[in-house]
Amino acid sequence: MITRLGIDQALGVQLAIRYLPSGILALEDALAGNAQFAGVAFTALPSFIAKKKPVSAIAVLSSGVPPYSILIRPDLAATVRSLKDIKGRSIGIPMGSVTSKTYLQVMLELWLANNGVRRNEVRWVQTNQNLAGMQGSLVSGMVDAVFCEEPLAGTLVRKKIGLRLASLSSADTLGGAGWASHIRAVLACPREVIERQPQRVELMTAMLKRSLRWMQHKQPDDIVAKLGIEDAELSQDLADPIRRIPNLFSPDGRFKPAEVEASRQFLIETGTPLPAGLRIRGLIADQWVNR
């Protein structure tokens, strides 16, 4: 949105955006010197620190509860009616390795555990987090269900490829779970950038804050219209979750104490320890976004 609004040019720079398959790869790319910043899951940062790869989160991109849903094949509607019915079924999801699971896999394992389904009671199937991957897995019968993010979930429902079994964004889904409002996506960078190029961090956070502020004062359809998407149905798929989940994006990029605490609880619940001697605030460098 920054480039679409011309915010970078207004501040005398040109922001170049490259898309990589995952936030972890994007941050690794920044550490390799190919970029200064990366969008990544906040809860992935401890693993970088543990591997002696110093990084920091400089701003929050997302807010509120996670916009993820479990969708089932339509032909299973009569037999799979709750999360407990997922036991013994196959679930399509982007997967990591035995020692390094993806954020989506970790979150789904926690969600299922809260509903009495252990990780070894479902069959995990590697499925790409895109329309082709999720659609192919459901239509072919390779999986019974998929776990995916908006707006992809909405597109699959609209196309009648999947039925929404449960959504993390529903008010009653997580009840009083302390980790529910954990920070999902952040803008992060190598600490070397913070130490040697603080002016770049200041400029990047300034551009992000202007973009988030603009979005706060616009209707969902107006936000999506700025993307220049010609497909009317796809545009509605993008606007719908913004309409249904008002706090989908951070309003100002700041790290709210309650969300930081929820993130700490998320790490505890998922068995993702912070490196020895590091507190969760040690993952954050928010002096610029707080200005």
C-alpha positions as a Markdown table, in Angstrom:
| # | Residue | x | y | z |
|---|---|---|---|---|
| 1 | Met | 0.0 | 0.0 | 0.0 |
| 2 | Ile | 3.0 | 2.3 | 0.6 |
| 3 | Thr | 3.9 | 2.4 | -3.0 |
| 4 | Arg | 0.3 | 2.5 | -4.2 |
| 5 | Leu | -0.3 | 5.7 | -2.2 |
| 6 | Gly | 3.0 | 7.2 | -3.3 |
| 7 | Ile | 4.2 | 7.6 | 0.3 |
| 8 | Asp | 7.7 | 6.5 | -0.5 |
| 9 | Gln | 8.1 | 9.1 | -3.3 |
| 10 | Ala | 6.6 | 11.8 | -1.1 |
| 11 | Leu | 9.4 | 11.1 | 1.4 |
| 12 | Gly | 12.0 | 11.2 | -1.4 |
| 13 | Val | 12.7 | 7.4 | -1.7 |
| 14 | Gln | 11.6 | 4.4 | -3.7 |
| 15 | Leu | 10.5 | 1.3 | -1.8 |
| 16 | Ala | 11.2 | -1.9 | -3.7 |
| 17 | Ile | 9.1 | -4.9 | -2.6 |
| 18 | Arg | 10.0 | -8.5 | -3.3 |
| 19 | Tyr | 7.8 | -11.4 | -2.5 |
| 20 | Leu | 9.2 | -14.6 | -1.1 |
| 21 | Pro | 7.5 | -17.9 | -0.2 |
| 22 | Ser | 7.6 | -17.2 | 3.6 |
| 23 | Gly | 8.5 | -14.6 | 6.1 |
| 24 | Ile | 11.4 | -16.7 | 7.4 |
| 25 | Leu | 12.9 | -16.8 | 4.0 |
| 26 | Ala | 12.4 | -13.0 | 3.7 |
| 27 | Leu | 14.2 | -12.4 | 6.9 |
| 28 | Glu | 17.0 | -14.8 | 6.0 |
| 29 | Asp | 17.3 | -12.8 | 2.7 |
| 30 | Ala | 17.6 | -9.6 | 4.7 |
| 31 | Leu | 20.3 | -11.1 | 6.9 |
| 32 | Ala | 22.1 | -12.1 | 3.7 |
| 33 | Gly | 22.2 | -8.4 | 2.8 |
| 34 | Asn | 19.7 | -8.5 | -0.1 |
| 35 | Ala | 17.1 | -6.3 | 1.8 |
| 36 | Gln | 16.9 | -4.2 | 4.9 |
| 37 | Phe | 13.5 | -5.3 | 6.1 |
| 38 | Ala | 11.1 | -8.3 | 6.1 |
| 39 | Gly | 7.5 | -9.1 | 7.0 |
| 40 | Val | 7.6 | -12.2 | 9.3 |
| 41 | Ala | 5.8 | -13.9 | 12.1 |
| 42 | Phe | 6.8 | -12.3 | 15.4 |
| 43 | Thr | 6.9 | -15.7 | 17.1 |
| 44 | Ala | 9.6 | -16.8 | 14.6 |
| 45 | Leu | 12.1 | -14.3 | 15.9 |
| 46 | Pro | 13.3 | -16.4 | 19.0 |
| 47 | Ser | 14.6 | -19.1 | 16.7 |
| 48 | Phe | 16.7 | -16.6 | 14.8 |
| 49 | Ile | 18.2 | -15.3 | 18.0 |
| 50 | Ala | 18.9 | -18.8 | 19.2 |
| 51 | Lys | 20.8 | -19.4 | 16.0 |
| 52 | Lys | 23.0 | -16.3 | 16.6 |
| 53 | Lys | 21.2 | -14.4 | 14.0 |
| 54 | Pro | 20.4 | -11.0 | 15.7 |
| 55 | Val | 17.1 | -9.5 | 14.5 |
| 56 | Ser | 14.5 | -7.2 | 15.9 |
| 57 | Ala | 10.9 | -6.4 | 15.3 |
| 58 | Ile | 10.5 | -2.7 | 14.6 |
| 59 | Ala | 6.7 | -2.4 | 13.9 |
| 60 | Val | 3.5 | -4.4 | 14.1 |
| 61 | Leu | 1.6 | -5.2 | 10.9 |
| 62 | Ser | -1.3 | -7.2 | 12.2 |
| 63 | Ser | -3.7 | -6.9 | 15.1 |
| 64 | Gly | -6.5 | -8.6 | 16.9 |
| 65 | Val | -7.4 | -12.3 | 16.6 |
| 66 | Pro | -5.8 | -14.5 | 13.9 |
| 67 | Pro | -7.8 | -14.5 | 10.6 |
| 68 | Tyr | -7.5 | -18.3 | 10.0 |
| 69 | Ser | -10.1 | -20.9 | 9.3 |
| 70 | Ile | -10.4 | -24.7 | 9.0 |
| 71 | Leu | -12.3 | -25.6 | 5.8 |
| 72 | Ile | -13.5 | -29.1 | 5.1 |
| 73 | Arg | -14.5 | -30.8 | 1.9 |
| 74 | Pro | -18.3 | -30.2 | 1.2 |
| 75 | Asp | -19.0 | -33.9 | 1.0 |
| 76 | Leu | -17.9 | -34.2 | 4.7 |
| 77 | Ala | -20.5 | -31.8 | 6.0 |
| 78 | Ala | -22.7 | -34.5 | 7.5 |
| 79 | Thr | -19.9 | -36.2 | 9.4 |
| 80 | Val | -17.5 | -33.4 | 10.4 |
| 81 | Arg | -19.4 | -30.9 | 12.4 |
| 82 | Ser | -16.9 | -29.8 | 15.0 |
| 83 | Leu | -13.1 | -29.6 | 15.6 |
| 84 | Lys | -13.3 | -32.8 | 17.6 |
| 85 | Asp | -14.5 | -34.6 | 14.4 |
| 86 | Ile | -11.2 | -33.7 | 12.8 |
| 87 | Lys | -9.6 | -36.5 | 14.8 |
| 88 | Gly | -8.3 | -39.2 | 12.5 |
| 89 | Arg | -8.7 | -36.9 | 9.4 |
| 90 | Ser | -6.1 | -35.4 | 7.1 |
| 91 | Ile | -5.3 | -31.7 | 7.1 |
| 92 | Gly | -3.5 | -29.7 | 4.4 |
| 93 | Ile | -1.2 | -27.0 | 5.7 |
| 94 | Pro | 2.2 | -25.5 | 4.8 |
| 95 | Met | 4.7 | -27.5 | 6.9 |
| 96 | Gly | 8.3 | -27.1 | 8.0 |
| 97 | Ser | 10.4 | -29.8 | 9.4 |
| 98 | Val | 10.4 | -31.9 | 12.6 |
| 99 | Thr | 12.6 | -29.4 | 14.3 |
| 100 | Ser | 11.3 | -26.2 | 12.6 |
| 101 | Lys | 7.5 | -26.1 | 12.2 |
| 102 | Thr | 5.8 | -23.3 | 10.4 |
| 103 | Tyr | 3.8 | -20.7 | 12.3 |
| 104 | Leu | 0.5 | -22.1 | 10.8 |
| 105 | Gln | 1.3 | -25.6 | 11.9 |
| 106 | Val | 2.2 | -24.5 | 15.5 |
| 107 | Met | -0.9 | -22.4 | 15.8 |
| 108 | Leu | -3.2 | -25.2 | 14.4 |
| 109 | Glu | -1.7 | -27.8 | 16.8 |
| 110 | Leu | -2.4 | -25.4 | 19.7 |
| 111 | Trp | -5.9 | -24.8 | 18.5 |
| 112 | Leu | -6.7 | -28.5 | 18.1 |
| 113 | Ala | -5.1 | -29.3 | 21.5 |
| 114 | Asn | -7.5 | -26.8 | 23.1 |
| 115 | Asn | -10.3 | -28.8 | 21.6 |
| 116 | Gly | -9.1 | -32.2 | 22.7 |
| 117 | Val | -7.3 | -33.3 | 19.5 |
| 118 | Arg | -3.6 | -34.2 | 19.8 |
| 119 | Arg | -1.1 | -33.5 | 17.0 |
| 120 | Asn | -0.6 | -37.2 | 16.4 |
| 121 | Glu | -4.4 | -37.8 | 16.0 |
| 122 | Val | -4.5 | -36.1 | 12.6 |
| 123 | Arg | -2.6 | -36.7 | 9.4 |
| 124 | Trp | -0.6 | -33.7 | 8.3 |
| 125 | Val | -0.3 | -33.1 | 4.6 |
| 126 | Gln | 2.1 | -30.5 | 3.0 |
| 127 | Thr | -0.1 | -28.1 | 1.1 |
| 128 | Asn | 1.0 | -24.7 | -0.4 |
| 129 | Gln | -0.7 | -21.7 | 1.1 |
| 130 | Asn | -2.2 | -20.5 | -2.2 |
| 131 | Leu | -5.4 | -21.0 | -4.2 |
| 132 | Ala | -3.9 | -23.7 | -6.5 |
| 133 | Gly | -2.5 | -25.7 | -3.6 |
| 134 | Met | -5.5 | -25.6 | -1.3 |
| 135 | Gln | -8.1 | -26.0 | -4.1 |
| 136 | Gly | -6.2 | -28.9 | -5.6 |
| 137 | Ser | -5.8 | -30.7 | -2.3 |
| 138 | Leu | -9.5 | -30.4 | -1.5 |
| 139 | Val | -10.9 | -31.2 | -4.9 |
| 140 | Ser | -8.7 | -34.2 | -5.4 |
| 141 | Gly | -9.6 | -35.6 | -2.0 |
| 142 | Met | -6.0 | -35.6 | -1.0 |
| 143 | Val | -7.1 | -34.0 | 2.3 |
| 144 | Asp | -10.2 | -33.8 | 4.3 |
| 145 | Ala | -9.6 | -30.3 | 5.5 |
| 146 | Val | -7.2 | -27.3 | 5.1 |
| 147 | Phe | -6.1 | -24.6 | 7.4 |
| 148 | Cys | -5.7 | -21.3 | 5.7 |
| 149 | Glu | -5.7 | -17.5 | 6.1 |
| 150 | Glu | -8.1 | -14.9 | 4.8 |
| 151 | Pro | -8.7 | -13.9 | 2.0 |
| 152 | Leu | -7.9 | -17.4 | 0.7 |
| 153 | Ala | -10.4 | -19.0 | 3.0 |
| 154 | Gly | -13.2 | -16.7 | 1.8 |
| 155 | Thr | -12.3 | -17.5 | -1.9 |
| 156 | Leu | -12.5 | -21.2 | -1.3 |
| 157 | Val | -15.8 | -20.9 | 0.4 |
| 158 | Arg | -17.2 | -18.6 | -2.4 |
| 159 | Lys | -16.1 | -21.1 | -5.0 |
| 160 | Lys | -17.9 | -23.9 | -2.9 |
| 161 | Ile | -14.6 | -25.8 | -2.8 |
| 162 | Gly | -14.6 | -25.8 | 1.0 |
| 163 | Leu | -17.0 | -25.3 | 3.9 |
| 164 | Arg | -15.9 | -23.3 | 6.9 |
| 165 | Leu | -15.8 | -25.6 | 9.9 |
| 166 | Ala | -14.4 | -23.1 | 12.4 |
| 167 | Ser | -12.7 | -19.7 | 12.4 |
| 168 | Leu | -10.2 | -18.3 | 14.8 |
| 169 | Ser | -11.6 | -14.8 | 14.2 |
| 170 | Ser | -15.0 | -15.8 | 15.6 |
| 171 | Ala | -15.7 | -14.2 | 19.0 |
| 172 | Asp | -16.4 | -17.4 | 20.8 |
| 173 | Thr | -13.8 | -19.7 | 19.2 |
| 174 | Leu | -10.9 | -19.2 | 21.6 |
| 175 | Gly | -12.9 | -18.1 | 24.7 |
| 176 | Gly | -10.5 | -16.6 | 27.2 |
| 177 | Ala | -7.3 | -18.1 | 25.8 |
| 178 | Gly | -4.5 | -15.8 | 26.9 |
| 179 | Trp | -2.6 | -16.3 | 23.7 |
| 180 | Ala | -5.5 | -15.4 | 21.3 |
| 181 | Ser | -4.4 | -11.8 | 20.6 |
| 182 | His | -0.7 | -12.6 | 20.1 |
| 183 | Ile | 1.2 | -10.5 | 17.6 |
| 184 | Arg | 1.2 | -12.3 | 14.2 |
| 185 | Ala | 3.1 | -10.3 | 11.6 |
| 186 | Val | 5.7 | -7.7 | 12.2 |
| 187 | Leu | 8.2 | -5.7 | 10.2 |
| 188 | Ala | 11.6 | -6.9 | 11.3 |
| 189 | Cys | 15.2 | -6.3 | 10.3 |
| 190 | Pro | 18.8 | -7.4 | 11.2 |
| 191 | Arg | 20.1 | -5.6 | 14.2 |
| 192 | Glu | 23.0 | -4.5 | 12.0 |
| 193 | Val | 20.6 | -2.3 | 10.1 |
| 194 | Ile | 19.4 | -0.7 | 13.3 |
| 195 | Glu | 23.0 | -0.1 | 14.5 |
| 196 | Arg | 24.5 | 1.1 | 11.2 |
| 197 | Gln | 21.5 | 2.6 | 9.3 |
| 198 | Pro | 19.1 | 3.9 | 11.9 |
| 199 | Gln | 17.9 | 6.5 | 9.4 |
| 200 | Arg | 16.5 | 3.7 | 7.2 |
| 201 | Val | 14.6 | 2.3 | 10.1 |
| 202 | Glu | 13.1 | 5.7 | 10.9 |
| 203 | Leu | 12.1 | 6.2 | 7.3 |
| 204 | Met | 10.6 | 2.7 | 6.9 |
| 205 | Thr | 8.5 | 3.1 | 10.0 |
| 206 | Ala | 7.4 | 6.5 | 9.0 |
| 207 | Met | 6.1 | 5.2 | 5.6 |
| 208 | Leu | 4.4 | 2.3 | 7.3 |
| 209 | Lys | 2.6 | 4.5 | 9.9 |
| 210 | Arg | 1.3 | 6.8 | 7.1 |
| 211 | Ser | 0.0 | 3.8 | 5.2 |
| 212 | Leu | -1.7 | 2.3 | 8.3 |
| 213 | Arg | -3.2 | 5.7 | 9.2 |
| 214 | Trp | -4.7 | 6.0 | 5.7 |
| 215 | Met | -6.2 | 2.6 | 5.9 |
| 216 | Gln | -7.8 | 3.4 | 9.3 |
| 217 | His | -9.8 | 6.2 | 7.7 |
| 218 | Lys | -11.0 | 4.3 | 4.6 |
| 219 | Gln | -13.7 | 1.8 | 3.8 |
| 220 | Pro | -12.6 | -1.8 | 2.9 |
| 221 | Asp | -13.7 | -1.4 | -0.7 |
| 222 | Asp | -11.7 | 1.8 | -1.0 |
| 223 | Ile | -8.6 | 0.1 | 0.4 |
| 224 | Val | -8.9 | -2.8 | -2.0 |
| 225 | Ala | -9.6 | -0.4 | -4.9 |
| 226 | Lys | -6.1 | 1.1 | -4.4 |
| 227 | Leu | -4.6 | -2.3 | -5.3 |
| 228 | Gly | -5.9 | -2.0 | -8.9 |
| 229 | Ile | -7.4 | -5.5 | -9.0 |
| 230 | Glu | -9.6 | -6.0 | -12.1 |
| 231 | Asp | -11.3 | -9.2 | -10.9 |
| 232 | Ala | -14.5 | -8.0 | -9.1 |
| 233 | Glu | -15.0 | -11.3 | -7.2 |
| 234 | Leu | -11.4 | -11.3 | -6.0 |
| 235 | Ser | -11.7 | -7.7 | -4.9 |
| 236 | Gln | -14.7 | -8.7 | -2.8 |
| 237 | Asp | -12.8 | -11.6 | -1.3 |
| 238 | Leu | -10.1 | -9.2 | -0.2 |
| 239 | Ala | -12.5 | -6.6 | 1.2 |
| 240 | Asp | -14.7 | -9.1 | 3.0 |
| 241 | Pro | -12.3 | -10.0 | 5.8 |
| 242 | Ile | -11.4 | -6.4 | 6.4 |
| 243 | Arg | -15.1 | -5.7 | 6.8 |
| 244 | Arg | -15.7 | -8.7 | 9.1 |
| 245 | Ile | -12.5 | -8.4 | 11.2 |
| 246 | Pro | -12.1 | -4.7 | 12.0 |
| 247 | Asn | -8.8 | -5.1 | 13.7 |
| 248 | Leu | -7.2 | -7.1 | 11.0 |
| 249 | Phe | -4.3 | -4.6 | 10.5 |
| 250 | Ser | -2.5 | -2.6 | 13.2 |
| 251 | Pro | -3.8 | 0.9 | 13.5 |
| 252 | Asp | -0.4 | 2.5 | 14.1 |
| 253 | Gly | 2.3 | -0.2 | 14.1 |
| 254 | Arg | 2.9 | 0.0 | 17.8 |
| 255 | Phe | 3.5 | -2.9 | 20.2 |
| 256 | Lys | 0.6 | -3.0 | 22.6 |
| 257 | Pro | 1.5 | -4.4 | 26.1 |
| 258 | Ala | -1.5 | -6.8 | 26.1 |
| 259 | Glu | -0.5 | -8.2 | 22.7 |
| 260 | Val | 3.1 | -8.6 | 23.7 |
| 261 | Glu | 2.0 | -10.5 | 26.8 |
| 262 | Ala | -0.3 | -12.6 | 24.7 |
| 263 | Ser | 2.7 | -13.4 | 22.5 |
| 264 | Arg | 4.7 | -14.5 | 25.5 |
| 265 | Gln | 1.9 | -16.8 | 26.5 |
| 266 | Phe | 1.7 | -18.2 | 22.9 |
| 267 | Leu | 5.4 | -19.0 | 23.0 |
| 268 | Ile | 4.9 | -20.8 | 26.3 |
| 269 | Glu | 1.9 | -22.7 | 25.1 |
| 270 | Thr | 3.6 | -23.9 | 21.9 |
| 271 | Gly | 6.8 | -24.9 | 23.6 |
| 272 | Thr | 8.9 | -22.2 | 21.9 |
| 273 | Pro | 11.3 | -21.0 | 24.6 |
| 274 | Leu | 13.0 | -17.6 | 24.5 |
| 275 | Pro | 16.8 | -17.9 | 24.4 |
| 276 | Ala | 18.4 | -17.9 | 27.9 |
| 277 | Gly | 18.5 | -14.5 | 29.4 |
| 278 | Leu | 16.2 | -12.9 | 26.8 |
| 279 | Arg | 12.8 | -11.4 | 27.7 |
| 280 | Ile | 10.2 | -11.0 | 25.0 |
| 281 | Arg | 10.7 | -7.2 | 24.9 |
| 282 | Gly | 14.2 | -8.0 | 23.9 |
| 283 | Leu | 12.8 | -9.0 | 20.5 |
| 284 | Ile | 11.5 | -5.5 | 19.9 |
| 285 | Ala | 13.1 | -2.2 | 18.9 |
| 286 | Asp | 10.1 | 0.2 | 18.8 |
| 287 | Gln | 11.7 | 3.5 | 19.5 |
| 288 | Trp | 11.0 | 4.7 | 16.0 |
| 289 | Val | 7.4 | 3.5 | 15.6 |
| 290 | Asn | 6.5 | 5.1 | 19.0 |
| 291 | Arg | 7.5 | 8.6 | 17.8 |
